[in-house]
Amino acid sequence: NAGVTQTPKFRILKIGQSMTLQCTQDMNHNYMYWYRQDPGMGLKLIYYSVGAGITDKGEVPNGYNVSRSTTEDFPLRLELAAPSQTSVYFCASSYLGQDEQYFGPGTRLTVT
Amino acid sequence: ELKVEQNPLFLSMQEGKNYTIYCNYSTTSDRLYWYRQDPGKSLESLFVLLSNGAVKQEGRLMASLDTKARLSTLHITAAVHDLSATYFCAVDGGGGADGLTFGKGTHLIIQP
């Protein structure tokens, strides 16, 4: 199993550009999550999904959108990138909500 | 709003010493997680604590949970350099589905 994979690893965006961060898991997990980690801070939940077709907002959803058309994939869309979205983005998954979450390698995004 | 506080946020210690990291949280929860993060890397699950009084040990690390005090501890015994990392505790806010709330992390440096 590859576990949780994320692409790209690094990206630089100009203000106002858009992009999609990809996340795929091959563990047949129901739950998937997007977090962002700012320097020296813990992770903050952006969006989560409890299964295909179901998504919900986390603590910091503004400026982002998600979709979950399959069990495996949970892309995160940034519209109109802003410098405040400069961060490291982690995707995670778990089989059930109370299980430990498995994290992907992260995407380091810089908006200038 | 669930708040998770770790202390200390920074800890420098010598090999061979013992120390404890504390994690306090603000609302009722029976599920607490400890993660390790190496610089520039993703998060690795260390412990999942699912009930009051839960204690888990792996090598030189031992984690415990007191849900009545809303407190978890991560105890390090006879520290070695390889344990240098940032340690996060995270709490399940409720229902399992709405993701984890993370502390800011404890940056641990173990010196020879």
Contacts between the chains, C-beta under 8 A, distances in Angstrom:
chain1	res1	chain2	res2	distance
A	31	B	96	7.9
A	31	B	97	6.6
A	33	B	99	5.2
A	33	B	100	7.9
A	35	B	99	7.5
A	35	B	102	8.0
A	40	B	104	7.3
A	40	B	105	7.8
A	41	B	104	5.7
A	41	B	105	7.5
A	42	B	4	7.5
A	42	B	88	5.7
A	42	B	90	7.6
A	42	B	102	3.3
A	42	B	103	5.4
A	42	B	104	4.9
A	42	B	105	5.6
A	43	B	43	7.6
A	43	B	88	7.5
A	43	B	90	7.7
A	43	B	100	7.6
A	43	B	102	4.6
A	44	B	102	7.4
A	45	B	98	7.4
A	45	B	99	3.8
A	45	B	100	7.0
A	45	B	101	7.5
A	48	B	97	6.9
A	48	B	98	6.4
A	48	B	99	4.9
A	50	B	97	5.0
A	56	B	97	7.7
A	56	B	98	7.2
A	58	B	98	7.0
A	58	B	99	5.4
A	59	B	99	7.9
A	59	B	101	7.7
A	90	B	42	6.5
A	90	B	43	7.0
A	92	B	43	8.0
A	96	B	96	6.6
A	97	B	92	7.6
A	97	B	95	6.5
A	97	B	96	2.4
A	97	B	97	4.3
A	98	B	31	5.5
A	98	B	50	6.9
A	98	B	92	6.4
A	98	B	96	4.1
A	99	B	48	7.5
A	100	B	33	6.2
A	100	B	45	4.5
A	100	B	48	4.8
A	101	B	33	7.6
A	101	B	45	7.3
A	101	B	100	6.7
A	102	B	45	7.2
A	103	B	35	8.0
A	103	B	42	4.7
A	103	B	43	4.5
A	103	B	44	7.8
A	104	B	42	6.4
A	105	B	41	7.6
A	105	B	42	5.0
A	106	B	42	5.5
